[in-house]
Amino acid sequence: MGARFSRIAKRFLPKSKVRILMVGLDGSGKTTILYKLKLGEVVTTVPTIGFNLETVEYKGINFTVWDIGGQEKIRKLWRHYFQNSQGLIFVVDSSDTARLSEARNELHRILTNNELRDACVLVFANKQDSKNALPVDQVANNLGLHGLTKRCWFIQGTSAITGQGLYEGLEWLSKTIPSKPERSSSLGSFRSDSSERRLVRGVKYY
């Protein structure tokens, strides 16, 4: 009886709200990821001019996700969406090795902005279903994630088409954002498509 009442009560409790900014180069799969999470299906997308805004519910948390277009001419507008972002999802095409350096430069550029100083960083190493995809640890190295010594970050191998890894990313955000470490702490880890996890710096706190 008590357990049943508890389940019913949870349905009426206010949900936590978390603001998430999702960026990355054009063609990395951001919008496909957003609607795979929102609708559970693959939708036909066109290059985003401006932004898409959706709320994704996961384990009692409403993630308000701002998906911003990644074309070069639009990237200068990203900064207008930084304010109050609690988490940053950076999506990279793991199979497009020619643009990993460009992706790295964009990621490190935006992380210098003071308005993102407290945001937890989740990298989706997307398109892991492609035969040309680099392993997640190599993507992490190419993006210079291990150099983010004052950031709480995590990299997750994903496929926007199959949905692989997407909810694992939300799981990390759901556990990390409410109990973020102090800014002086440093934590990094990665998970591949085989669910391998390795601690890179600091201590595991979830």
Protein Blocks (a to p, Z undefined) as FASTA:
>chain_A
ZZmmmmmmmmmpccdddddddeddehilmmmmmmmmmnopacdddddehiadddddeehi
acddddddfbfklmmmmmmmmgopabdcddddfklmmlmmmmmmmmmmmmmpmklmmpcc
ddddehklpmkbccfklmmmmnommmmmmbccddddddfknopoklmmmmmmmmmmmmcc
cfkbccdddddfkopacdfbhcdfZZ
